[in-house]
Amino acid sequence: MTVLLAVALTVLLSATALLALLRIYRGPSLLDRVVGADLLLSAMLAAVGAEAALNRHATTLPVLVVLSLLGFVGSVSLVRFAVRAES
Amino acid sequence: MSAVADWVGGLLLLAGALLSLVAGIGLVRFPDTLDRMHAATKPQVLGVLLLLVGLALRLRTGSDLGMLVLVAIFQLSTAPVAAQMIGRAAYRSGRVDRSLLDVDELADR
């Protein structure tokens, strides 16, 4: 059951990360790329959490806390930059 | 008891990953920055929350639970702010396709 769950989670989260990368690559404006990077970071957060759940350890939980704050700071600063660059 | 918690936790992990995938599909298929912002925030935040609940159900210790609650609170408080800023920047820089809007509530401001 655990192996099956690991395979399913890997496939789903990798597909999410690939779709987010596609949007970062194509995205017509900087804002689309910010949204894509946000989703990519969330997929990474989900992957770290899923790995911790599957192997039943808690060593990467501080990484989760840092990632969840980092995404916010990154996208907010990029959006501020985008507003200033386009006005 | 613990086997039930494991199963429920596994199912929640799967549901969270599925919601993340839904967010990714919406991000690629939707036509506009605002639509993509909606697709990336709403299912994504719920997906991450479901994953965290699944993780908590599989770890089952007090201190880990506190840290997961911290992550959930960060997600819930920061994602709306970031989405609001992206939407406002998109509207102000004129990247909104007005033919896709039902009501433009900011038109007279």
N, CA and C atoms of all chains as a GROMACS GRO file, in nm:
protein
  588
    1MET      N    1   0.083  -0.119   0.000
    1MET     CA    2   0.000   0.000   0.000
    1MET      C    3   0.087   0.125   0.000
    2THR      N    4   0.196   0.120   0.083
    2THR     CA    5   0.282   0.240   0.092
    2THR      C    6   0.352   0.268  -0.040
    3VAL      N    7   0.397   0.159  -0.109
    3VAL     CA    8   0.465   0.178  -0.236
    3VAL      C    9   0.370   0.237  -0.339
    4LEU      N   10   0.247   0.183  -0.342
    4LEU     CA   11   0.147   0.233  -0.436
    4LEU      C   12   0.119   0.381  -0.410
    5LEU      N   13   0.103   0.416  -0.282
    5LEU     CA   14   0.078   0.555  -0.244
    5LEU      C   15   0.194   0.644  -0.287
    6ALA      N   16   0.318   0.594  -0.266
    6ALA     CA   17   0.435   0.674  -0.303
    6ALA      C   18   0.438   0.700  -0.453
    7VAL      N   19   0.407   0.595  -0.532
    7VAL     CA   20   0.409   0.612  -0.678
    7VAL      C   21   0.302   0.712  -0.721
    8ALA      N   22   0.179   0.697  -0.664
    8ALA     CA   23   0.070   0.786  -0.703
    8ALA      C   24   0.103   0.931  -0.668
    9LEU      N   25   0.154   0.954  -0.546
    9LEU     CA   26   0.187   1.090  -0.504
    9LEU      C   27   0.297   1.149  -0.591
   10THR      N   28   0.399   1.066  -0.624
   10THR     CA   29   0.508   1.115  -0.707
   10THR      C   30   0.457   1.158  -0.844
   11VAL      N   31   0.371   1.073  -0.902
   11VAL     CA   32   0.320   1.106  -1.036
   11VAL      C   33   0.239   1.235  -1.032
   12LEU      N   34   0.146   1.245  -0.934
   12LEU     CA   35   0.058   1.362  -0.928
   12LEU      C   36   0.138   1.490  -0.906
   13LEU      N   37   0.231   1.487  -0.810
   13LEU     CA   38   0.304   1.611  -0.777
   13LEU      C   39   0.403   1.646  -0.887
   14SER      N   40   0.462   1.545  -0.954
   14SER     CA   41   0.552   1.576  -1.066
   14SER      C   42   0.474   1.640  -1.180
   15ALA      N   43   0.353   1.587  -1.206
   15ALA     CA   44   0.272   1.647  -1.312
   15ALA      C   45   0.239   1.792  -1.278
   16THR      N   46   0.204   1.819  -1.151
   16THR     CA   47   0.177   1.957  -1.110
   16THR      C   48   0.298   2.046  -1.133
   17ALA      N   49   0.417   1.998  -1.092
   17ALA     CA   50   0.538   2.079  -1.107
   17ALA      C   51   0.567   2.104  -1.254
   18LEU      N   52   0.544   2.002  -1.340
   18LEU     CA   53   0.569   2.021  -1.483
   18LEU      C   54   0.474   2.124  -1.542
   19LEU      N   55   0.344   2.118  -1.501
   19LEU     CA   56   0.248   2.215  -1.552
   19LEU      C   57   0.286   2.357  -1.508
   20ALA      N   58   0.330   2.370  -1.382
   20ALA     CA   59   0.372   2.502  -1.334
   20ALA      C   60   0.494   2.551  -1.411
   21LEU      N   61   0.589   2.461  -1.440
   21LEU     CA   62   0.707   2.499  -1.519
   21LEU      C   63   0.666   2.542  -1.659
   22LEU      N   64   0.566   2.472  -1.716
   22LEU     CA   65   0.518   2.509  -1.850
   22LEU      C   66   0.462   2.651  -1.847
   23ARG      N   67   0.389   2.684  -1.738
   23ARG     CA   68   0.332   2.818  -1.730
   23ARG      C   69   0.442   2.921  -1.710
   24ILE      N   70   0.548   2.888  -1.634
   24ILE     CA   71   0.658   2.982  -1.616
   24ILE      C   72   0.727   3.005  -1.751
   25TYR      N   73   0.739   2.897  -1.830
   25TYR     CA   74   0.806   2.908  -1.959
   25TYR      C   75   0.724   2.991  -2.057
   26ARG      N   76   0.592   2.964  -2.064
   26ARG     CA   77   0.509   3.030  -2.164
   26ARG      C   78   0.461   3.167  -2.121
   27GLY      N   79   0.426   3.179  -1.990
   27GLY     CA   80   0.350   3.291  -1.935
   27GLY      C   81   0.375   3.424  -2.000
   28PRO      N   82   0.273   3.484  -2.061
   28PRO     CA   83   0.299   3.606  -2.137
   28PRO      C   84   0.353   3.720  -2.051
   29SER      N   85   0.308   3.734  -1.928
   29SER     CA   86   0.356   3.847  -1.848
   29SER      C   87   0.430   3.795  -1.725
   30LEU      N   88   0.495   3.890  -1.656
   30LEU     CA   89   0.566   3.855  -1.534
   30LEU      C   90   0.470   3.800  -1.428
   31LEU      N   91   0.346   3.852  -1.427
   31LEU     CA   92   0.251   3.809  -1.324
   31LEU      C   93   0.215   3.662  -1.341
   32ASP      N   94   0.199   3.617  -1.467
   32ASP     CA   95   0.171   3.475  -1.490
   32ASP      C   96   0.286   3.389  -1.439
   33ARG      N   97   0.408   3.440  -1.459
   33ARG     CA   98   0.524   3.364  -1.412
   33ARG      C   99   0.528   3.359  -1.261
   34VAL      N  100   0.486   3.471  -1.196
   34VAL     CA  101   0.483   3.471  -1.049
   34VAL      C  102   0.384   3.366  -0.999
   35VAL      N  103   0.265   3.359  -1.064
   35VAL     CA  104   0.165   3.260  -1.024
   35VAL      C  105   0.221   3.120  -1.043
   36GLY      N  106   0.289   3.098  -1.156
   36GLY     CA  107   0.348   2.967  -1.182
   36GLY      C  108   0.454   2.930  -1.080
   37ALA      N  109   0.539   3.029  -1.043
   37ALA     CA  110   0.644   3.000  -0.944
   37ALA      C  111   0.583   2.969  -0.808
   38ASP      N  112   0.473   3.039  -0.776
   38ASP     CA  113   0.402   3.013  -0.651
   38ASP      C  114   0.353   2.868  -0.646
   39LEU      N  115   0.293   2.826  -0.758
   39LEU     CA  116   0.241   2.688  -0.762
   39LEU      C  117   0.355   2.586  -0.757
   40LEU      N  118   0.468   2.620  -0.824
   40LEU     CA  119   0.583   2.530  -0.821
   40LEU      C  120   0.634   2.513  -0.678
   41LEU      N  121   0.640   2.625  -0.605
   41LEU     CA  122   0.688   2.617  -0.466
   41LEU      C  123   0.590   2.538  -0.380
   42SER      N  124   0.458   2.554  -0.406
   42SER     CA  125   0.360   2.478  -0.330
   42SER      C  126   0.372   2.329  -0.359
   43ALA      N  127   0.402   2.296  -0.486
   43ALA     CA  128   0.420   2.154  -0.520
   43ALA      C  129   0.542   2.098  -0.447
   44MET      N  130   0.649   2.181  -0.436
   44MET     CA  131   0.767   2.136  -0.362
   44MET      C  132   0.733   2.114  -0.216
   45LEU      N  133   0.655   2.207  -0.158
   45LEU     CA  134   0.613   2.193  -0.018
   45LEU      C  135   0.534   2.064   0.000
   46ALA      N  136   0.442   2.039  -0.095
   46ALA     CA  137   0.361   1.918  -0.086
   46ALA      C  138   0.449   1.794  -0.099
   47ALA      N  139   0.552   1.801  -0.185
   47ALA     CA  140   0.638   1.684  -0.204
   47ALA      C  141   0.719   1.656  -0.078
   48VAL      N  142   0.773   1.762  -0.016
   48VAL     CA  143   0.849   1.741   0.108
   48VAL      C  144   0.758   1.682   0.216
   49GLY      N  145   0.634   1.737   0.225
   49GLY     CA  146   0.540   1.685   0.324
   49GLY      C  147   0.503   1.541   0.296
   50ALA      N  148   0.482   1.506   0.170
   50ALA     CA  149   0.443   1.370   0.135
   50ALA      C  150   0.556   1.272   0.167
   51GLU      N  151   0.679   1.317   0.142
   51GLU     CA  152   0.794   1.229   0.173
   51GLU      C  153   0.802   1.204   0.323
   52ALA      N  154   0.782   1.312   0.403
   52ALA     CA  155   0.785   1.296   0.548
   52ALA      C  156   0.673   1.202   0.593
   53ALA      N  157   0.555   1.211   0.529
   53ALA     CA  158   0.443   1.126   0.570
   53ALA      C  159   0.470   0.981   0.534
   54LEU      N  160   0.530   0.957   0.417
   54LEU     CA  161   0.550   0.819   0.374
   54LEU      C  162   0.656   0.749   0.458
   55ASN      N  163   0.765   0.823   0.490
   55ASN     CA  164   0.872   0.760   0.567
   55ASN      C  165   0.856   0.781   0.716
   56ARG      N  166   0.749   0.852   0.757
   56ARG     CA  167   0.716   0.868   0.898
   56ARG      C  168   0.830   0.928   0.978
   57HIS      N  169   0.887   1.037   0.929
   57HIS     CA  170   0.985   1.110   1.010
   57HIS      C  171   0.947   1.257   1.010
   58ALA      N  172   1.000   1.332   1.107
   58ALA     CA  173   0.962   1.472   1.123
   58ALA      C  174   1.081   1.565   1.107
   59THR      N  175   1.190   1.515   1.045
   59THR     CA  176   1.310   1.600   1.037
   59THR      C  177   1.294   1.714   0.939
   60THR      N  178   1.204   1.700   0.838
   60THR     CA  179   1.193   1.805   0.737
   60THR      C  180   1.080   1.903   0.767
   61LEU      N  181   1.018   1.894   0.885
   61LEU     CA  182   0.909   1.987   0.914
   61LEU      C  183   0.953   2.133   0.919
   62PRO      N  184   1.071   2.168   0.975
   62PRO     CA  185   1.116   2.308   0.969
   62PRO      C  186   1.130   2.358   0.826
   63VAL      N  187   1.170   2.268   0.733
   63VAL     CA  188   1.180   2.306   0.592
   63VAL      C  189   1.042   2.348   0.540
   64LEU      N  190   0.937   2.276   0.584
   64LEU     CA  191   0.801   2.311   0.543
   64LEU      C  192   0.765   2.452   0.588
   65VAL      N  193   0.798   2.484   0.715
   65VAL     CA  194   0.766   2.617   0.767
   65VAL      C  195   0.837   2.724   0.685
   66VAL      N  196   0.967   2.704   0.659
   66VAL     CA  197   1.043   2.803   0.585
   66VAL      C  198   0.989   2.818   0.443
   67LEU      N  199   0.957   2.705   0.377
   67LEU     CA  200   0.906   2.712   0.239
   67LEU      C  201   0.775   2.788   0.233
   68SER      N  202   0.685   2.765   0.333
   68SER     CA  203   0.555   2.829   0.327
   68SER      C  204   0.568   2.980   0.345
   69LEU      N  205   0.670   3.026   0.419
   69LEU     CA  206   0.690   3.171   0.431
   69LEU      C  207   0.762   3.228   0.310
   70LEU      N  208   0.856   3.149   0.256
   70LEU     CA  209   0.940   3.197   0.146
   70LEU      C  210   0.857   3.228   0.022
   71GLY      N  211   0.756   3.143  -0.006
   71GLY     CA  212   0.673   3.167  -0.123
   71GLY      C  213   0.601   3.299  -0.114
   72PHE      N  214   0.549   3.330   0.004
   72PHE     CA  215   0.477   3.455   0.023
   72PHE      C  216   0.569   3.574   0.000
   73VAL      N  217   0.685   3.575   0.066
   73VAL     CA  218   0.778   3.688   0.054
   73VAL      C  219   0.822   3.704  -0.092
   74GLY      N  220   0.854   3.592  -0.157
   74GLY     CA  221   0.900   3.599  -0.296
   74GLY      C  222   0.797   3.656  -0.389
   75SER      N  223   0.672   3.605  -0.381
   75SER     CA  224   0.573   3.652  -0.479
   75SER      C  225   0.535   3.796  -0.451
   76VAL      N  226   0.526   3.835  -0.323
   76VAL     CA  227   0.489   3.974  -0.293
   76VAL      C  228   0.596   4.070  -0.344
   77SER      N  229   0.724   4.037  -0.321
   77SER     CA  230   0.829   4.130  -0.366
   77SER      C  231   0.833   4.135  -0.519
   78LEU      N  232   0.811   4.021  -0.586
   78LEU     CA  233   0.811   4.022  -0.732
   78LEU      C  234   0.696   4.104  -0.786
   79VAL      N  235   0.577   4.094  -0.721
   79VAL     CA  236   0.463   4.170  -0.769
   79VAL      C  237   0.486   4.319  -0.750
   80ARG      N  238   0.547   4.358  -0.637
   80ARG     CA  239   0.580   4.500  -0.618
   80ARG      C  240   0.672   4.547  -0.730
   81PHE      N  241   0.771   4.465  -0.760
   81PHE     CA  242   0.865   4.499  -0.867
   81PHE      C  243   0.793   4.512  -1.001
   82ALA      N  244   0.696   4.419  -1.026
   82ALA     CA  245   0.624   4.422  -1.154
   82ALA      C  246   0.543   4.550  -1.166
   83VAL      N  247   0.476   4.590  -1.056
   83VAL     CA  248   0.395   4.712  -1.060
   83VAL      C  249   0.484   4.831  -1.092
   84ARG      N  250   0.600   4.838  -1.030
   84ARG     CA  251   0.686   4.953  -1.053
   84ARG      C  252   0.744   4.951  -1.193
   85ALA      N  253   0.774   4.833  -1.245
   85ALA     CA  254   0.837   4.826  -1.377
   85ALA      C  255   0.739   4.861  -1.488
   86GLU      N  256   0.608   4.833  -1.465
   86GLU     CA  257   0.514   4.853  -1.574
   86GLU      C  258   0.445   4.988  -1.570
   87SER      N  259   0.451   5.058  -1.456
   87SER     CA  260   0.384   5.189  -1.449
   87SER      C  261   0.479   5.300  -1.492
   88MET      N  262  -0.691   0.093   1.523
   88MET     CA  263  -0.702   0.239   1.540
   88MET      C  264  -0.596   0.311   1.458
   89SER      N  265  -0.469   0.268   1.480
   89SER     CA  266  -0.361   0.336   1.408
   89SER      C  267  -0.366   0.300   1.259
   90ALA      N  268  -0.413   0.177   1.227
   90ALA     CA  269  -0.425   0.140   1.086
   90ALA      C  270  -0.529   0.227   1.016
   91VAL      N  271  -0.641   0.254   1.087
   91VAL     CA  272  -0.744   0.341   1.030
   91VAL      C  273  -0.687   0.480   1.005
   92ALA      N  274  -0.612   0.532   1.104
   92ALA     CA  275  -0.552   0.665   1.087
   92ALA      C  276  -0.457   0.666   0.968
   93ASP      N  277  -0.381   0.556   0.950
   93ASP     CA  278  -0.290   0.548   0.836
   93ASP      C  279  -0.365   0.554   0.704
   94TRP      N  280  -0.475   0.476   0.696
   94TRP     CA  281  -0.552   0.474   0.572
   94TRP      C  282  -0.612   0.610   0.540
   95VAL      N  283  -0.674   0.670   0.644
   95VAL     CA  284  -0.735   0.802   0.622
   95VAL      C  285  -0.628   0.904   0.583
   96GLY      N  286  -0.511   0.897   0.651
   96GLY     CA  287  -0.403   0.987   0.617
   96GLY      C  288  -0.357   0.968   0.473
   97GLY      N  289  -0.346   0.843   0.429
   97GLY     CA  290  -0.306   0.816   0.291
   97GLY      C  291  -0.406   0.872   0.192
   98LEU      N  292  -0.536   0.852   0.222
   98LEU     CA  293  -0.640   0.904   0.133
   98LEU      C  294  -0.633   1.056   0.125
   99LEU      N  295  -0.610   1.122   0.241
   99LEU     CA  296  -0.603   1.269   0.241
   99LEU      C  297  -0.481   1.316   0.163
  100LEU      N  298  -0.369   1.244   0.174
  100LEU     CA  299  -0.250   1.279   0.094
  100LEU      C  300  -0.283   1.272  -0.055
  101LEU      N  301  -0.353   1.164  -0.093
  101LEU     CA  302  -0.389   1.150  -0.235
  101LEU      C  303  -0.481   1.263  -0.279
  102ALA      N  304  -0.580   1.297  -0.194
  102ALA     CA  305  -0.673   1.404  -0.230
  102ALA      C  306  -0.600   1.537  -0.246
  103GLY      N  307  -0.505   1.563  -0.155
  103GLY     CA  308  -0.429   1.687  -0.165
  103GLY      C  309  -0.347   1.693  -0.292
  104ALA      N  310  -0.281   1.582  -0.328
  104ALA     CA  311  -0.202   1.581  -0.451
  104ALA      C  312  -0.291   1.598  -0.573
  105LEU      N  313  -0.412   1.538  -0.569
  105LEU     CA  314  -0.507   1.555  -0.680
  105LEU      C  315  -0.548   1.701  -0.696
  106LEU      N  316  -0.574   1.769  -0.582
  106LEU     CA  317  -0.612   1.910  -0.591
  106LEU      C  318  -0.497   1.994  -0.645
  107SER      N  319  -0.372   1.959  -0.608
  107SER     CA  320  -0.257   2.029  -0.664
  107SER      C  321  -0.254   2.012  -0.815
  108LEU      N  322  -0.283   1.888  -0.861
  108LEU     CA  323  -0.283   1.864  -1.006
  108LEU      C  324  -0.392   1.945  -1.073
  109VAL      N  325  -0.511   1.955  -1.008
  109VAL     CA  326  -0.619   2.037  -1.063
  109VAL      C  327  -0.574   2.182  -1.079
  110ALA      N  328  -0.502   2.233  -0.976
  110ALA     CA  329  -0.450   2.370  -0.984
  110ALA      C  330  -0.354   2.384  -1.102
  111GLY      N  331  -0.267   2.283  -1.122
  111GLY     CA  332  -0.173   2.289  -1.233
  111GLY      C  333  -0.243   2.290  -1.368
  112ILE      N  334  -0.346   2.205  -1.383
  112ILE     CA  335  -0.420   2.201  -1.510
  112ILE      C  336  -0.488   2.335  -1.536
  113GLY      N  337  -0.550   2.391  -1.429
  113GLY     CA  338  -0.614   2.521  -1.445
  113GLY      C  339  -0.513   2.628  -1.483
  114LEU      N  340  -0.395   2.620  -1.424
  114LEU     CA  341  -0.291   2.720  -1.452
  114LEU      C  342  -0.251   2.717  -1.599
  115VAL      N  343  -0.250   2.599  -1.660
  115VAL     CA  344  -0.208   2.592  -1.800
  115VAL      C  345  -0.324   2.623  -1.894
  116ARG      N  346  -0.448   2.583  -1.858
  116ARG     CA  347  -0.557   2.592  -1.954
  116ARG      C  348  -0.633   2.724  -1.952
  117PHE      N  349  -0.631   2.798  -1.840
  117PHE     CA  350  -0.714   2.917  -1.833
  117PHE      C  351  -0.652   3.031  -1.914
  118PRO      N  352  -0.738   3.119  -1.970
  118PRO     CA  353  -0.689   3.216  -2.067
  118PRO      C  354  -0.631   3.344  -2.010
  119ASP      N  355  -0.654   3.374  -1.881
  119ASP     CA  356  -0.629   3.510  -1.834
  119ASP      C  357  -0.549   3.505  -1.704
  120THR      N  358  -0.479   3.614  -1.671
  120THR     CA  359  -0.401   3.614  -1.548
  120THR      C  360  -0.490   3.597  -1.425
  121LEU      N  361  -0.608   3.664  -1.426
  121LEU     CA  362  -0.697   3.654  -1.310
  121LEU      C  363  -0.746   3.511  -1.292
  122ASP      N  364  -0.787   3.446  -1.404
  122ASP     CA  365  -0.834   3.307  -1.394
  122ASP      C  366  -0.725   3.216  -1.340
  123ARG      N  367  -0.603   3.240  -1.390
  123ARG     CA  368  -0.492   3.155  -1.346
  123ARG      C  369  -0.464   3.177  -1.199
  124MET      N  370  -0.476   3.303  -1.154
  124MET     CA  371  -0.454   3.332  -1.012
  124MET      C  372  -0.556   3.256  -0.927
  125HIS      N  373  -0.684   3.256  -0.970
  125HIS     CA  374  -0.786   3.180  -0.896
  125HIS      C  375  -0.752   3.032  -0.894
  126ALA      N  376  -0.716   2.978  -1.012
  126ALA     CA  377  -0.688   2.835  -1.020
  126ALA      C  378  -0.571   2.797  -0.933
  127ALA      N  379  -0.471   2.887  -0.923
  127ALA     CA  380  -0.352   2.851  -0.849
  127ALA      C  381  -0.370   2.868  -0.699
  128THR      N  382  -0.463   2.955  -0.654
  128THR     CA  383  -0.473   2.976  -0.511
  128THR      C  384  -0.576   2.885  -0.445
  129LYS      N  385  -0.699   2.879  -0.499
  129LYS     CA  386  -0.804   2.810  -0.422
  129LYS      C  387  -0.780   2.660  -0.412
  130PRO      N  388  -0.771   2.586  -0.523
  130PRO     CA  389  -0.749   2.440  -0.506
  130PRO      C  390  -0.614   2.411  -0.443
  131GLN      N  391  -0.517   2.498  -0.469
  131GLN     CA  392  -0.381   2.472  -0.420
  131GLN      C  393  -0.375   2.480  -0.269
  132VAL      N  394  -0.437   2.585  -0.211
  132VAL     CA  395  -0.431   2.600  -0.065
  132VAL      C  396  -0.505   2.485   0.002
  133LEU      N  397  -0.624   2.449  -0.053
  133LEU     CA  398  -0.697   2.336   0.004
  133LEU      C  399  -0.616   2.207  -0.010
  134GLY      N  400  -0.547   2.192  -0.124
  134GLY     CA  401  -0.464   2.073  -0.143
  134GLY      C  402  -0.353   2.064  -0.041
  135VAL      N  403  -0.284   2.175  -0.017
  135VAL     CA  404  -0.175   2.175   0.081
  135VAL      C  405  -0.231   2.146   0.220
  136LEU      N  406  -0.350   2.203   0.253
  136LEU     CA  407  -0.409   2.177   0.384
  136LEU      C  408  -0.443   2.030   0.401
  137LEU      N  409  -0.501   1.969   0.294
  137LEU     CA  410  -0.534   1.826   0.302
  137LEU      C  411  -0.408   1.742   0.322
  138LEU      N  412  -0.300   1.781   0.249
  138LEU     CA  413  -0.173   1.709   0.265
  138LEU      C  414  -0.121   1.720   0.407
  139LEU      N  415  -0.134   1.841   0.466
  139LEU     CA  416  -0.084   1.859   0.602
  139LEU      C  417  -0.165   1.776   0.701
  140VAL      N  418  -0.299   1.769   0.680
  140VAL     CA  419  -0.382   1.688   0.770
  140VAL      C  420  -0.343   1.541   0.756
  141GLY      N  421  -0.320   1.496   0.630
  141GLY     CA  422  -0.276   1.359   0.610
  141GLY      C  423  -0.144   1.330   0.678
  142LEU      N  424  -0.051   1.428   0.666
  142LEU     CA  425   0.080   1.413   0.732
  142LEU      C  426   0.064   1.405   0.882
  143ALA      N  427  -0.025   1.490   0.940
  143ALA     CA  428  -0.048   1.488   1.084
  143ALA      C  429  -0.106   1.354   1.127
  144LEU      N  430  -0.197   1.297   1.043
  144LEU     CA  431  -0.258   1.170   1.079
  144LEU      C  432  -0.157   1.055   1.077
  145ARG      N  433  -0.050   1.071   0.997
  145ARG     CA  434   0.048   0.963   0.993
  145ARG      C  435   0.159   0.981   1.095
  146LEU      N  436   0.187   1.107   1.138
  146LEU     CA  437   0.294   1.128   1.236
  146LEU      C  438   0.244   1.108   1.379
  147ARG      N  439   0.130   1.177   1.413
  147ARG     CA  440   0.061   1.156   1.541
  147ARG      C  441   0.147   1.185   1.664
  148THR      N  442   0.225   1.295   1.662
  148THR     CA  443   0.291   1.336   1.787
  148THR      C  444   0.266   1.486   1.807
  149GLY      N  445   0.269   1.528   1.935
  149GLY     CA  446   0.224   1.663   1.970
  149GLY      C  447   0.306   1.774   1.909
  150SER      N  448   0.440   1.766   1.918
  150SER     CA  449   0.523   1.877   1.872
  150SER      C  450   0.516   1.890   1.720
  151ASP      N  451   0.511   1.777   1.648
  151ASP     CA  452   0.497   1.783   1.502
  151ASP      C  453   0.366   1.848   1.464
  152LEU      N  454   0.260   1.816   1.541
  152LEU     CA  455   0.129   1.873   1.515
  152LEU      C  456   0.134   2.026   1.524
  153GLY      N  457   0.204   2.077   1.626
  153GLY     CA  458   0.215   2.222   1.640
  153GLY      C  459   0.282   2.286   1.520
  154MET      N  460   0.389   2.223   1.470
  154MET     CA  461   0.458   2.280   1.355
  154MET      C  462   0.371   2.276   1.229
  155LEU      N  463   0.292   2.167   1.215
  155LEU     CA  464   0.203   2.159   1.098
  155LEU      C  465   0.094   2.264   1.106
  156VAL      N  466   0.042   2.289   1.228
  156VAL     CA  467  -0.058   2.394   1.244
  156VAL      C  468   0.002   2.529   1.204
  157LEU      N  469   0.130   2.550   1.240
  157LEU     CA  470   0.200   2.674   1.203
  157LEU      C  471   0.205   2.689   1.051
  158VAL      N  472   0.242   2.579   0.981
  158VAL     CA  473   0.247   2.586   0.834
  158VAL      C  474   0.108   2.618   0.778
  159ALA      N  475   0.004   2.553   0.834
  159ALA     CA  476  -0.132   2.575   0.783
  159ALA      C  477  -0.174   2.720   0.804
  160ILE      N  478  -0.139   2.778   0.922
  160ILE     CA  479  -0.177   2.917   0.948
  160ILE      C  480  -0.104   3.010   0.852
  161PHE      N  481   0.026   2.983   0.827
  161PHE     CA  482   0.100   3.065   0.730
  161PHE      C  483   0.033   3.060   0.594
  162GLN      N  484  -0.001   2.937   0.550
  162GLN     CA  485  -0.065   2.924   0.418
  162GLN      C  486  -0.195   3.002   0.413
  163LEU      N  487  -0.280   2.984   0.516
  163LEU     CA  488  -0.412   3.045   0.514
  163LEU      C  489  -0.404   3.197   0.522
  164SER      N  490  -0.301   3.250   0.590
  164SER     CA  491  -0.296   3.396   0.605
  164SER      C  492  -0.221   3.464   0.491
  165THR      N  493  -0.127   3.394   0.427
  165THR     CA  494  -0.048   3.462   0.324
  165THR      C  495  -0.103   3.442   0.183
  166ALA      N  496  -0.166   3.329   0.154
  166ALA     CA  497  -0.212   3.305   0.018
  166ALA      C  498  -0.316   3.408  -0.028
  167PRO      N  499  -0.416   3.447   0.053
  167PRO     CA  500  -0.509   3.549   0.006
  167PRO      C  501  -0.441   3.682  -0.020
  168VAL      N  502  -0.342   3.719   0.063
  168VAL     CA  503  -0.274   3.847   0.044
  168VAL      C  504  -0.199   3.847  -0.090
  169ALA      N  505  -0.125   3.739  -0.115
  169ALA     CA  506  -0.050   3.731  -0.240
  169ALA      C  507  -0.144   3.731  -0.361
  170ALA      N  508  -0.257   3.657  -0.350
  170ALA     CA  509  -0.351   3.653  -0.462
  170ALA      C  510  -0.412   3.790  -0.486
  171GLN      N  511  -0.446   3.860  -0.376
  171GLN     CA  512  -0.502   3.994  -0.389
  171GLN      C  513  -0.404   4.088  -0.458
  172MET      N  514  -0.274   4.078  -0.420
  172MET     CA  515  -0.175   4.168  -0.480
  172MET      C  516  -0.157   4.137  -0.628
  173ILE      N  517  -0.157   4.007  -0.663
  173ILE     CA  518  -0.141   3.970  -0.804
  173ILE      C  519  -0.261   4.020  -0.884
  174GLY      N  520  -0.384   4.001  -0.828
  174GLY     CA  521  -0.502   4.046  -0.900
  174GLY      C  522  -0.504   4.195  -0.919
  175ARG      N  523  -0.465   4.269  -0.814
  175ARG     CA  524  -0.464   4.415  -0.825
  175ARG      C  525  -0.362   4.462  -0.927
  176ALA      N  526  -0.243   4.400  -0.924
  176ALA     CA  527  -0.140   4.440  -1.021
  176ALA      C  528  -0.185   4.408  -1.163
  177ALA      N  529  -0.252   4.291  -1.181
  177ALA     CA  530  -0.300   4.256  -1.315
  177ALA      C  531  -0.404   4.356  -1.363
  178TYR      N  532  -0.496   4.395  -1.273
  178TYR     CA  533  -0.601   4.489  -1.313
  178TYR      C  534  -0.540   4.624  -1.346
  179ARG      N  535  -0.449   4.671  -1.264
  179ARG     CA  536  -0.394   4.806  -1.284
  179ARG      C  537  -0.307   4.815  -1.407
  180SER      N  538  -0.239   4.705  -1.441
  180SER     CA  539  -0.154   4.714  -1.560
  180SER      C  540  -0.232   4.677  -1.686
  181GLY      N  541  -0.366   4.665  -1.675
  181GLY     CA  542  -0.448   4.646  -1.794
  181GLY      C  543  -0.438   4.510  -1.857
  182ARG      N  544  -0.405   4.409  -1.777
  182ARG     CA  545  -0.394   4.275  -1.835
  182ARG      C  546  -0.522   4.195  -1.820
  183VAL      N  547  -0.633   4.264  -1.788
  183VAL     CA  548  -0.760   4.196  -1.769
  183VAL      C  549  -0.839   4.201  -1.899
  184ASP      N  550  -0.884   4.083  -1.946
  184ASP     CA  551  -0.967   4.077  -2.066
  184ASP      C  552  -1.111   4.107  -2.027
  185ARG      N  553  -1.159   4.228  -2.062
  185ARG     CA  554  -1.289   4.271  -2.010
  185ARG      C  555  -1.406   4.192  -2.067
  186SER      N  556  -1.387   4.127  -2.181
  186SER     CA  557  -1.497   4.048  -2.237
  186SER      C  558  -1.522   3.922  -2.155
  187LEU      N  559  -1.426   3.885  -2.068
  187LEU     CA  560  -1.446   3.766  -1.984
  187LEU      C  561  -1.511   3.799  -1.851
  188LEU      N  562  -1.531   3.930  -1.822
  188LEU     CA  563  -1.586   3.969  -1.692
  188LEU      C  564  -1.737   3.982  -1.701
  189ASP      N  565  -1.808   3.932  -1.597
  189ASP     CA  566  -1.952   3.958  -1.587
  189ASP      C  567  -1.976   4.101  -1.540
  190VAL      N  568  -1.918   4.135  -1.426
  190VAL     CA  569  -1.932   4.268  -1.368
  190VAL      C  570  -1.792   4.322  -1.342
  191ASP      N  571  -1.767   4.444  -1.387
  191ASP     CA  572  -1.640   4.508  -1.358
  191ASP      C  573  -1.663   4.605  -1.242
  192GLU      N  574  -1.642   4.556  -1.120
  192GLU     CA  575  -1.678   4.637  -1.004
  192GLU      C  576  -1.579   4.750  -0.978
  193LEU      N  577  -1.467   4.750  -1.048
  193LEU     CA  578  -1.368   4.856  -1.028
  193LEU      C  579  -1.372   4.958  -1.140
  194ALA      N  580  -1.476   4.949  -1.227
  194ALA     CA  581  -1.475   5.031  -1.348
  194ALA      C  582  -1.480   5.180  -1.317
  195ASP      N  583  -1.554   5.220  -1.211
  195ASP     CA  584  -1.571   5.363  -1.186
  195ASP      C  585  -1.475   5.413  -1.079
  196ARG      N  586  -1.365   5.343  -1.055
  196ARG     CA  587  -1.270   5.392  -0.954
  196ARG      C  588  -1.137   5.426  -1.017
   0.00000   0.00000   0.00000
